[in-house]
Amino acid sequence: MPITLYDLSGADPARRFSPYCWRARLALAHKGLEVETIPWRFSERDTIAAHGAEKVPVILDGGRSVHDSWRIAEYLEDTYPDRPSLFGGEGGRALARFLNGWADAALVGGMARLVVSDIPALLDPIDAAYFIESREARYGRSLAEVTAGRESQVAAFRETLIPLRLALRRAPFLHGDAPGYADAIVFGPFQWARCVSAFPVLEPSDPVHAWRERMLDAYGGVARAAPAFG
Amino acid sequence: MPITLYDLSGADPARRFSPYCWRARLALAHKGLEVETIPWRFSERDTIAAHGAEKVPVILDGGRSVHDSWRIAEYLEDTYPDRPSLFGGEGGRALARFLNGWADAALVGGMARLVVSDIPALLDPIDAAYFIESREARYGRSLAEVTAGRESQVAAFRETLIPLRLALRRAPFLHGDAPGYADAIVFGPFQWARCVSAFPVLEPSDPVHAWRERMLDAYGGVARAAPAFG
């Protein structure tokens, strides 16, 4: 029986755009586990509340439900130890936790200020209203104001990618010669950005761009197959 | 025969303050290897040039010399595999490379703007002249100007420590239940700051401060034993 993944979607159920759901999706792919994804929208709180969750991703595996992308990764690593390792040992697991925090702050936070105003157009009206209200409350200004001047602000965002570029000098993936959960952690936000916006967060000459291309091809191209802008 | 470590020092040969030398020092301690440190000053280029190096740390192990803190860590891990692991597996080694880049950019770069003007007073006159000239050329302004307003600028630096705080919620060390090379990577810059300046880069209530205290006590308290301000 495949694992079920509740996966944030837009008005088009094929438009899957949560950075955290993409992390879970790639973690499942890394483990070679069959998955059935269920498009889930912000307004469908009751569906996941039944599994004790307030946000996606949520997975159902047999009788168990697990939510939060980090907890899903640890669950998969511990439940399926004979399948390819997500972390490459305990040192890797410990540092992936650090990377997760860095990626949430620097990448999700940084890219949101470049693309967040493009998201409402992809949502059902009821989801769009929720999204605009909740995010404008968080930023204290309109989403258009958040991304105003992004053509110039993107330079500062690209500066924050220096540690990625240094690591990718050493190996084609953050995990080493092949992708691991570290790559999923960082790829999730980049996939989110390209699924919701045509704005180019990366320059084509950036080694991070080349890595993103490799990640789009990884795991049978599951990420490249998704509807996206870039 | 102990390993030799050329270790950056101030006018007082006991004042060891390079963030990179501290990484190497803790890596050696982690492996339980005997070390003889040799105080080295900026003006002593010939001493290490004889070993093919332009900067410290440099280690001599039998007939071999290795320089650059990252390369020293990999050398020790690969040469002494039966001793406690620095990386905790290949996943940990790969992500330590990322962490190294983040720490150099965010921590060394960020803390330099808080403490760099305090360094010349600790150096021999000839080293102080070299240090001031080379750093002022790098910053394009005087060192006093670089750290001007540090009492207010420190808040932004402390903001960049969020990924550390998130990781330290999970375990007492970045490496997990005990310190590893990941901790040395991050501790090096903090030790540098406290060895050269009384300026408080961390608030005592910060979980990163508590972790720094644990690191000062680690490995028999080797870092706490060094002359420092805080």
HADDOCK unambig.tbl for C-alpha pairs under 7 A between the chains (distance, minus, plus):
assign (segid A and resid 87 and name CA) (segid B and resid 91 and name CA) 5.72 0.50 0.50
assign (segid A and resid 88 and name CA) (segid B and resid 89 and name CA) 6.30 0.50 0.50
assign (segid A and resid 88 and name CA) (segid B and resid 90 and name CA) 5.85 0.50 0.50
assign (segid A and resid 88 and name CA) (segid B and resid 91 and name CA) 4.12 0.50 0.50
assign (segid A and resid 89 and name CA) (segid B and resid 88 and name CA) 6.31 0.50 0.50
assign (segid A and resid 89 and name CA) (segid B and resid 89 and name CA) 5.10 0.50 0.50
assign (segid A and resid 89 and name CA) (segid B and resid 90 and name CA) 6.97 0.50 0.50
assign (segid A and resid 89 and name CA) (segid B and resid 91 and name CA) 5.97 0.50 0.50
assign (segid A and resid 89 and name CA) (segid B and resid 92 and name CA) 6.88 0.50 0.50
assign (segid A and resid 90 and name CA) (segid B and resid 88 and name CA) 5.86 0.50 0.50
assign (segid A and resid 90 and name CA) (segid B and resid 89 and name CA) 6.96 0.50 0.50
assign (segid A and resid 91 and name CA) (segid B and resid 87 and name CA) 5.74 0.50 0.50
assign (segid A and resid 91 and name CA) (segid B and resid 88 and name CA) 4.12 0.50 0.50
assign (segid A and resid 91 and name CA) (segid B and resid 89 and name CA) 5.96 0.50 0.50
assign (segid A and resid 91 and name CA) (segid B and resid 91 and name CA) 6.62 0.50 0.50
assign (segid A and resid 91 and name CA) (segid B and resid 92 and name CA) 4.22 0.50 0.50
assign (segid A and resid 91 and name CA) (segid B and resid 175 and name CA) 5.81 0.50 0.50
assign (segid A and resid 92 and name CA) (segid B and resid 89 and name CA) 6.86 0.50 0.50
assign (segid A and resid 92 and name CA) (segid B and resid 91 and name CA) 4.22 0.50 0.50
assign (segid A and resid 92 and name CA) (segid B and resid 92 and name CA) 3.63 0.50 0.50
assign (segid A and resid 92 and name CA) (segid B and resid 95 and name CA) 6.54 0.50 0.50
assign (segid A and resid 94 and name CA) (segid B and resid 174 and name CA) 6.32 0.50 0.50
assign (segid A and resid 94 and name CA) (segid B and resid 175 and name CA) 5.60 0.50 0.50
assign (segid A and resid 94 and name CA) (segid B and resid 176 and name CA) 5.85 0.50 0.50
assign (segid A and resid 95 and name CA) (segid B and resid 92 and name CA) 6.53 0.50 0.50
assign (segid A and resid 95 and name CA) (segid B and resid 95 and name CA) 6.32 0.50 0.50
assign (segid A and resid 95 and name CA) (segid B and resid 174 and name CA) 6.55 0.50 0.50
assign (segid A and resid 95 and name CA) (segid B and resid 175 and name CA) 6.77 0.50 0.50
assign (segid A and resid 97 and name CA) (segid B and resid 167 and name CA) 5.55 0.50 0.50
assign (segid A and resid 98 and name CA) (segid B and resid 163 and name CA) 5.64 0.50 0.50
assign (segid A and resid 98 and name CA) (segid B and resid 164 and name CA) 6.36 0.50 0.50
assign (segid A and resid 98 and name CA) (segid B and resid 166 and name CA) 6.90 0.50 0.50
assign (segid A and resid 98 and name CA) (segid B and resid 167 and name CA) 4.87 0.50 0.50
assign (segid A and resid 101 and name CA) (segid B and resid 163 and name CA) 4.51 0.50 0.50
assign (segid A and resid 101 and name CA) (segid B and resid 166 and name CA) 6.08 0.50 0.50
assign (segid A and resid 102 and name CA) (segid B and resid 163 and name CA) 4.92 0.50 0.50
assign (segid A and resid 163 and name CA) (segid B and resid 98 and name CA) 5.64 0.50 0.50
assign (segid A and resid 163 and name CA) (segid B and resid 101 and name CA) 4.49 0.50 0.50
assign (segid A and resid 163 and name CA) (segid B and resid 102 and name CA) 4.91 0.50 0.50
assign (segid A and resid 164 and name CA) (segid B and resid 98 and name CA) 6.34 0.50 0.50
assign (segid A and resid 166 and name CA) (segid B and resid 98 and name CA) 6.90 0.50 0.50
assign (segid A and resid 166 and name CA) (segid B and resid 101 and name CA) 6.07 0.50 0.50
assign (segid A and resid 167 and name CA) (segid B and resid 97 and name CA) 5.54 0.50 0.50
assign (segid A and resid 167 and name CA) (segid B and resid 98 and name CA) 4.87 0.50 0.50
assign (segid A and resid 174 and name CA) (segid B and resid 94 and name CA) 6.31 0.50 0.50
assign (segid A and resid 174 and name CA) (segid B and resid 95 and name CA) 6.55 0.50 0.50
assign (segid A and resid 175 and name CA) (segid B and resid 91 and name CA) 5.81 0.50 0.50
assign (segid A and resid 175 and name CA) (segid B and resid 94 and name CA) 5.60 0.50 0.50
assign (segid A and resid 175 and name CA) (segid B and resid 95 and name CA) 6.77 0.50 0.50
assign (segid A and resid 176 and name CA) (segid B and resid 94 and name CA) 5.82 0.50 0.50
